[in-house]
Amino acid sequence: MRPEVQTFVADGPLPDWDATGEEIDRRERRLAAISRPVTHEEAAALATCFGPDDCYGLAWTLLHLIETAPGPVPVSQLPGPGPEAGVWAEVLRARWGGAVSP
């Protein structure tokens, strides 16, 4: 896994709407530093970084980055359904049709 992906993933889930502007800017810079396409392994790691809301649009950017991977992230590697997963794991499942890749 590339260092820029590891750095982004190490920061954990995206913050919610009450994060500081500094935190949002830092996460945006780190997300922008990840070149496309991402590998399957990177997509699986990035899929764990969705937060409780859209984080001022960063969640959509993250979703589109994940979608550059070759094939869907295995459903078993996505956060489980329910309130703790946020809507983003569900959006990712719906866009990928809930498919399980090998």
NORWOSUL-V97279 format. One record per run of one state. SS is the DSSP state (H for helix, E for strand, - for the rest). FROM is the first residue (numbers start at 0). LEN is the number of residues. If there is no record, write none. Layout:
# NORWOSUL-V97279
SS/FROM/LEN  SS/FROM/LEN
This chain:
# NORWOSUL-V97279
-/0/2  H/2/8  -/10/10  H/20/12  -/32/7  H/39/10  -/49/5  H/54/12  -/66/8  H/74/3  -/77/5  H/82/13  -/95/7
